[in-house]
Amino acid sequence: MSDHSIVEISNFKSIHLQNERNLYVYLPPSYKQAQNTTYPVLYMHDGQNIFHPAFNGQLWNVHHVVNRLVEQGKMQEIIIVGIENMKEERANEYSVQVPPALACIQPKGEYQVENERIVSIAKDGTIIPKSVGKTVVQFQSEGIVSSKEIEIVDYLSDRVPVSIQVNSKDALLDALRIYADLPLKKVDSHHFYNRFILPIDTGLGFRLYLDDGKGEVDDYGAPIHHCIMITHPLHKKFTVKRWL
């Protein structure tokens, strides 16, 4: 079987996102000879990691895995399109704000608003803001009454600043960055830092990695994982004792 090929498309512009990024396209071994053959296409995020050890030093070796599965007859040949993330903008691209789920069955009852100049309530319970202020909304159904105070504010951003600082016990003379999924810039050989604007009410789970793929481990060599909840502006500081 002839070798596969990987084609890099530099600075591909998206008219929808209004930015540019590189694409990496895996073409299966039979692609050059099979001129009239069509192939399924798999699109993958974090494209710089799929075939190369790039973002956060990780390499997924997707091309080798696909080649092996095809040779074993466990899957058909495919085309893979790897789409680069935008590095510092990665969290903004991949984090999705999910609104609260709506009840499948709307409760039957009646809403009453203490001050209708501030809000009104639709029949399905949707709050319609009118002006800044506080008021009490009451809901009554089958003899049961509940109430809640609601405050309408002028503006509340859906993104907040989050800064991450990593202190390494060992001097990292050759490291240019540390990755907490997001890249942290080198301040000196012991300190790395960056500041991001991230969606509120989301979680960020990650391991700390170096450019060469080494990650933070505990005293027994087990990987250490971190998770932060973004509910307000944050400054998080981590101290790494050991890399492996």
Protein Blocks (a to p, Z undefined) as FASTA:
>chain_A
ZZddddddehiacfklopaddddddddfklmmmmmbccdddddehkllmmpccehoiafk
lmmmmmmmmmnopaccddddddddehjmmmmmmpccddddddfbdcddddddfblmlpcc
dfkopacdfbgcdddddddeehiacdddddddfbdcfbdcdddddddfbacfkbmbdceh
iacddfblmbccddddddehiacddddddfkopacddfkopacddddddfbdcddddddf
bdZZ
